[in-house]
Amino acid sequence: CPLKNLNFKKTTTLLLLTAFPALSSEQLSELVPNREELNVVKLYAHKGDAVTVYANNRNPVLFELEKTLYPTVYTLWSYPDLLPAFSTWPPVLQRLAGGADLMLPGVMVPSCGLPQVQQGTLCAITLVGNRAPVAVGVATMSTAEMLAAGMKGKGFTVLHAYTDHLCALSLSAQRPVRNVCVSTERMDELLHQCFFHALKCKVKKSELPLLTSTFLRNYMFSCCPEGQQLDIKKSSYKKLSKFLQYMQQQKIIQVKELNKGVESIVHIDWKHSDIKSFVVPEVFSAVSTAPESKCGDGEQLYHAPEIIPLYGVSTKMAPLFQESGHKKGSILSSSEVRHIIISYVKTNELVDETNKNFVKVNPILCDCLLDKWEQDEISKLKWDDLLSRCLEQLQPYHQVTFFGHEPIVRKGNLDPIDITIAQRSSNKKVTIIKNLELYGLDPQLVANTLQQRVQASATINTLPGAKDRVQVQIQGNQINHLAKLLLGKFEPTWTVSVIKGKCFDYKT
């Protein structure tokens, strides 16, 4: 039914302003227009909840659940920064629209860190590589609690998802295929800002001549503020060459074709008034002298996680650790385990008097470390054998610390990156890569990079048997290209991880 009640609209506007103080008066007027009627529709959401939907021109703008107003995904496409956003993988969308909540293993942890939220915070859920939200949900715990839980358990209670019953009201609205669009004028402003920021703070005279493509990827993209995306095609210039030609006409830079079809910036007038008068945005000013935090394609630089093996005290081993004050379930590092065992041996005077390289086996060591068939035969153990047996009997854990995050402790050993060459029909081969997320690598970024390098199609699919996990599949045997990628662009991963153990598992 149509609704024109101005008192209702004033009340709705006040509720929205209270819930989302960042909205300007113009944005509030767009959401709840005074001169247009809102259609009120009551329906059952995808989980069976009865909701009231307020639609403008057949597009659902807001929905009310238990006397609380929430924005729809259509509204968030126009205001992508309205809510803190968490990203998941494309295959998860179908589960969300079917009524599932978002589990933490399905949340992608970017190198720049997760948004800081508290339990009960309303959040947007996006897909990797696209800022257009696909769901609206409530956080079941704070960001700190998510990380402390090792990114396991339910993270968000989903209230509404793209393609659910609520979305059926709209006949025309389609989710943006790529990033949320901005106006041409705003994109021009962003383009100029990134250009002058790069010239004033990034490029050095010794780096000239500089390929224009490199200048865009390695310098301009790194100057784009977080939450925005620089897209020249959406500017009035449409092409980088046209934009740089304009800047050359302003005598700010000089561009030449040093090689056929390849242009380079050969001169920059750093004394130009436009460069000198440019003021670095506040968001960058505090870190303008810090190392680069973004790479050439606009993505955050990959920071290698620190991976440390840990050990949990099992029921069988509890008597051995009791004297040191540790009980079943205590988690220790290898050095702590070594110190406790050495202290136990010395306190109980178990060092062999005739040969100090051996330790006498007392009843507790016998029960904890020896098999039944060994208990009547072994009375002494070498120090190395004693320590290795102890570590083998403890429960495996591992700690992963991503850049800017609290350490995450998980049970079990860290699975290696699994690379498989599989045979398909017509004797075609595909390369399948699993477990990239465990090392903080973005599967979508790896897939996109591989696709560009080898000119073969790459897809992201749900990992069979593992809900909320994905795998990369690319046509052909791409082992060599994948090795160059992982040991080149993402080399810091293996520099850190390979010290602690095996990181790759390759099989055909």
C-alpha positions, 0 to 999 in steps of 0.5 A, a space after each residue: 500500500 502507498 504511504 504518504 504520511 509526512 509524520 511517518 517520514 519525519 519519524 523514519 528520517 529521525 530513526 535513520 539519523 540516529 542509527 546512521 549519523 554519518 548520513 548527510 541531510 541530502 542522503 537522508 532526503 534521497 532515502 526517504 523522499 518527501 515528494 514521493 510515496 513509499 510503498 509498504 509491503 509485508 512479507 516473510 524473509 528468507 528465514 521465515 521472519 515477518 518483515 515490513 519493507 519500505 520501497 521507493 519505485 519498486 526498489 526496497 530501501 529499508 526493512 523493519 524487523 522487531 521494530 528496528 529499521 535496517 538498510 537493504 543491499 540496494 541502499 548499501 550499493 548507493 552508500 557502500 561506506 554506511 556500514 562496516 564491511 566484511 568480505 566472503 567468497 562468491 560461492 558463499 552467497 548462495 548459502 546466505 540467500 538460502 537462509 544460512 548465517 555467515 561463519 567465520 571460516 568464510 570471512 576473508 581476513 585482508 592484510 590491512 585487518 578486519 573492521 573493528 566492530 562490537 557484538 551486535 554491530 550491524 554490518 555489510 557483507 561483500 564478496 571478494 573483489 566487489 564492494 557492492 554488499 550482498 547481505 546485511 547481518 549483525 555481528 555475533 561477537 567483537 572483532 577481537 573475539 573473532 580473532 581470539 576464536 581463531 576465526 571459527 564459529 558463527 560470525 554474523 546473523 544474516 538478516 537479508 541477502 541479495 536474491 532473497 524474497 525481499 529482493 524479489 520486489 525489485 524488477 530492475 535493480 541489479 547488483 553492480 558487477 564490479 565496484 560501486 560506481 561513483 560520479 564522473 566528477 568525483 572520479 576526476 577528483 580522485 584521479 587528480 588527487 592520486 596523481 599529485 600525491 604520487 608526484 609529490 611523495 612517491 616518485 623520485 628523480 632517479 626513477 625517471 624515465 618511468 613507464 606510464 603503466 608502472 606509474 599508474 600501478 605502483 604509484 597512483 594506486 598506492 595513493 588511493 584512500 582506503 575504501 575507494 577505488 581508482 577507475 580511470 574508465 569512470 572518469 571523464 578522461 576514460 584513458 590514462 594516456 588522455 589524462 597524462 596528455 592533459 597533464 603534459 599540456 599543463 607542463 607538469 610532466 613530459 611524456 615520450 614514446 621511448 619504445 614503439 607503443 610504450 610511453 614513459 614519463 621522462 620529466 616532472 616539474 616538481 616546482 610547478 605550482 599545482 604540485 607545490 600547492 597540493 596538500 596530502 590528505 590527512 589519512 595519509 599525512 601521518 604515515 607519509 614517511 612509512 614504508 609502502 602499504 600497497 602494491 602496484 595493483 592497488 591491493 594491500 601489500 602481502 605481509 607474511 604471517 608468523 607461524 609457530 608450532 605449539 603443543 597441547 598437554 594431553 591426558 596421557 602427558 599430564 602427569 609429566 607436566 603436573 610439577 611445573 603447574 601445567 594441566 591437560 589443555 595447557 598450550 606450550 611452545 617447543 622451548 617451554 616444553 624443552 625447559 619443563 622436561 629438563 627441569 623435571 629431569 634435574 629435579 627428580 635426579 634422573 640424569 644417568 651418573 655414568 653417562 650424562 647423555 642419558 636420562 633414567 626412565 622413572 615410572 612417570 616417563 615410562 607411562 608417558 613416553 614408552 610403548 607397552 612393548 618397550 616398557 620392560 626393555 628400555 630403562 634409559 633414553 638419550 636426551 634428544 630421544 626423550 625430547 622428541 618422544 615428548 613432542 610426539 606425544 603432545 597434541 599439535 597446535 599452531 599459532 598464526 600471527 597476521 600483520 596488525 592482528 592478535 595471534 590466532 591459535 588453532 588446533 592441529 598442524 597447519 595444512 600446506 598449500 595443496 597444488 594438484 594437477 587433475 585430468 579432465 575430459 578430452 585429456 585436458 589438465 587443470 591446476 587446483 590450488 587449496 589452502 591459500 587462505 590459511 597463509 593470509 593469501 587472497 585466492 581471488 588475487 592469486 586467481 586473477 594474477 595467474 589468469 593475466 600471466 598465463 592467459 587461461 581461465 581461472 575460477 574460484 569454487 567451494 572446496 568440496 567437503 569444507 564449508 566456507 572454504 574455496 579453491 582456485 582452479 585454472 586451466 592447464 598445468 600451471 605449476 611453473 607459473 604458480 611457483 614463480 608467483 608464490 616464490 616471487 610476488 608472495 616470497 615472504 610467505 615461504 621465507 617465514 613459513 618454511 623455517 617452521 615446516 613444510 608449506 607446499 604439497 604438490 601431487 598429480 
